[in-house]
Amino acid sequence: MSPTKEPYYSVIFISTFKNNIDSKLYSEIGMEMIQLAKKQPGYLGIDSARDPDTTTGITVSYWKDEQSIASWKKNQEHLVAQRLGRTSFYKHFKTIISKVEREYEFNEK
């Protein structure tokens, strides 16, 4: 679900779950954060995948500019979710912010 007009920015969030997390609560908070992000100025879209065997996931959100990303990072509800992620859900995470200069894709017909 990435945007088609370059350039734009992506926030790549790579995470690994702790053992025995509350997956229902995690899913609920995740859906709330997606709905909240959609309301943020500069939000362009999101893609996400998680490997159930390794508990590693990658979420990529797309933003118009770095200012939009900074505003999202400081959103009060997002800050609460970030704290909960550190204390209850993730044993490791990494965030990468990059400027997308070009994209292409293939779709089998």
N, C-alpha and C positions, 0 to 999 in steps of 0.2 A: 504494500500500500504506500510505497514511496511516492513523493511528488514527481512531476515530470518536468518542471521548469528549474533549470540550474542557474546559478548556484544556490544551494541551500545548506543547512547544517544538519548533521545527525548526531544524536547522543546514543552511544552504544553502551548498554548496561549488561555486563556479563556477571552472572551470580551462581553461587552454589548454596543449596539449602543446608541448614543444620539438620541433624537427625530428628525425626518425629515432630515436625512442625504441624501446626493446625492448618491443614490445607484448605479447609472451608473458609476460615478467616482470611487466609492469604488471598484466596480467589476473590472474596468480597472486597477487600481493600484494593486489590489490583484493578477490579472493574470500576471502583469509585475513582481511582486515580486516572484511569483512561477517560472517564466522563468529565472529570475536572480539567484534565489537560486539554481536551477538545474545546473548552471554553476560554483557554488562554490565548491572548493575542500572539500571533506568529506560529501557532501550532499547525502542522501540515499533515501529520499522519503517524502511524505506528505499525510495526511488525514485531512478532514475538514467537519464540519457540523454546521448548524445554524438553530435554532428554530425560524420560522417566527412569532410565537405568542408572544414569550418573548424577541425577538431580542438578545438572548444570543447565542454565537457561541463558538466552540472549534476547534482549529487547532493544529494538532500535526505534527511537522516536525522531521525527523530522521537524525542523524548525526553520522559520524564515531567516533568522539572524541570531547572533550571539546574545543580544539584548533579550530576546524572547526566552532563550535558554536560562539566562540569569534570573529573569522574573519567575520562571517556573520553579527553579531551584529554591527560591525564597518564599514560595507560596506557603501559607501557614498550615493548611491541611496536608500538603505534600511534605512539609517538615516533620509533622507528626508521623506520617507513614515511613519516612526515612529513619526516624528513631526506632520505630517498631521493627523495621527491617534489620537494624543492627542488633537489637536486643532479642528478637524472637525468631527471625526467619533465616538470615544468612550467616554462614560461617565464613564466606568470602564474597566480595564483589569488586568489580573494577568498572570504572566509567571512562569512556573515551569520547571526546568531542572532536568532530572532524567536519571540514568544509567539503561538500560534495561538488565537484566541478563537472562531472559527467556521469551518466548512468545509461544502461541499456538492459534489455531483457529478451528472453525467448519464451514463446508460448506455442506449444505444439497444437496444431489444429486438427 
